[in-house]
Amino acid sequence: MTRSWSGKLRAFCGYLAVLCFTNSTLSIPALAAEPLKIGFITSLTGPISIVGAEQKRGMEIALKHLDGKIGGVPFEVVEADDQTKPDTGVQLVSRMLTRDGVHIFTGLAATNVFMAVMKPIVEANAFLIGAGAGPAAVAGPLCNPNTFIVSWPNDGVAEAVGQYLSQIGTKRLYLIASNYQAGLDNLEGVKRFYKGEIVGQSLPALDVVDYSSEFAQIRAAKPEAVFAFIANLVPFMRQHDQSGLKKQSNLYGGMWLADGASFKAQGDAAIGFVGATHWYPGIMNPQNAKFVADFVAKFSREPTMFAQQQYDAMFLIDSAVRAVGGRVNETEALRAAFKKAEFKSLRGKFRFNHNNFPIQDYYMVRVEKVGDALTHKQVATVFQDRQDSHHQACKMQ
Amino acid sequence: MIVTLLIEQLFNGVQLGVMLFLIATGLTLVLGIMRLLNLAHASFFMLGAYFLATYVSLLDSFVLASALSIASVVAISLVVEIGIFRPLYNRDHLDQVLATFALIMFFDEAAKMAWGTDALFIAIPKALSGQVEISGGNEYPLYRIAVTVMGLVIGVALHLIIHNTRLGMLIRAGANNRSMTEALGVDVRLLYSAVFALGAALAASAGVMTAPIIGVQLGMGEAILIVTFVVIVIGGVGSVRGSLVAALLIGVFDTFSRFLLPMVFGFTAGSALSSMSIYMLMAAILLWRPRGLFPAIG
């Protein structure tokens, strides 16, 4: 009897302690005695871990440049790997909301995780600053005042390729995409703007490592241009080079198909590829020069658009936290500050549309060899101040 | 135009088939003769590719690097056979599956520690880069042709070994009737080691030849293991001839279904169907011949 009582007492004390502890962490961000916590959730393992790892590198450079303070207040980043799994993402969000007192989330490379975590974040009246995925639904009917996308709509670069091919008068186009949602969305994006004939398409499975069968079909279809969205990009690019198809047609896609992260593995196979992007390392502005120089110094190669997006997201957060003087619990004021986007984007100009997606320019860049190194050279500006294709479905003003 | 496409696809199919044959032969011999289900067989394929990446970076000669890679894998396979598999021969298949599955994880983890998680890429040897003209002015990568020819040469050599040498005779005897072979005084332990090393060498050679095309990464063996099982089930367990016929069949069938099915059934449904086509082929063949095309007796 005595033992059981003492046991109950201990349990009760433990419960009190937890209660006490939870309460204190919840109230502390307002007191600013503890650093402001930013939740950084992205995919560091799983099929798109390359994107997550690159966001993390962009985050590292941002942390270095922020030097311990975001918007003038001390802060720390709570980092976690969602493993590209929606349920893991949701668990991480609820843990960070309750235990860590996180009020601003960023990262989110994967669309499936983004769609799952958006609801719990906005329902807690916290903010989601997306630096990777830009789901069409979130640009359209599911747009939300607490959700901001710093990167792009998922089909943005594909639309730019379609528009560019129409501009240069391409008559015969072949489409090839990995057979999953993002691949199909990108093909739709190209078709929305491409006016010529589509002479064939292939949908290889996501885990295909040898594309010889697809290349034979491309050769037989005799296109002028090929649009590719292939997740397993290095084998694809190298085999494309080996196949001799470069002599027949030009290869187009998102810039990520051949960029700083994969130049070394692709070698000369990447030369001649033309990619669409909203940013590239050679864009001229002081903040970008500093970002690229420090990234190259640290990682010995050029940064990619995924690193750039995460860097931009951190400086957007910096601008908004500064505008509210570190009082991130003042939701209305913080929301207005995010919307203003008064930060120096690596892209140069940057502003938010009514659906909280960026209004931005899109460029075509060609991979060229300068000296011993591969680099991107701009060949065209495709869109200026482009709004995404889904914004009219968003009722938010 | 359709003829030149079919010819190019036939080249692709045969190339895939030859690679599957090299991997499947070792697996089917080990299963047929030693009654051992070696899931870790595909690790030899992966290790061959990883060793090549290392040796190529150290040596100038691709041929020498390939030979060294295969030799290294054979050495590892002998350690595995003598140290781990010998006590398992008399245990049931469940124990073997557990042990060989553990080996997969061990080799993956070891490769991760030795070579890291990033995929490695090996340049195609200078002499074999570029394309050659096949039918109708179409070009085809020279390296893929070289790999196919090399694979076929190995296949012919294997055939000669199995049908014209004493070792081949013992292998055939072991596959047909193991206990009778033992009763006739053959040193089965030695035979087992030889067969196991031969199988590992074939898998490693497939890894070496494919690496410059698809790159080297963790888990590349597991991805091909499932298809390899389809090959040995269709070919008949223990039969080298069966694995050759089945591998070429699967290689060509898979390649053709990847472009013909989307034409017939439409873009989306056809692409989905093509990724399961070889399993449907396997089911159909098993309905017709439940023990595969060329079952070894015993």
Interface residues (C-beta under 8 A of the other chain):
Chain A: N179 Q201 S202 L203 P204 A205 D207 V209 D210 S212 S213 E214 A216 Q217 R219 A220 V234 P235 R238 Q239 Q242 S243 G244 K247 A265 Q266 G267
Chain B: M1 I2 T4 L5 E8 Q9 N12 Q15 L16 A119 F121 A123 I124 S129 G130 Q131 N138 E139 Y140 P141 Y143 R144 I213 I214 G215 M220 A223 T255 R258 F259 P262 F267 T268 S271 A272 S275
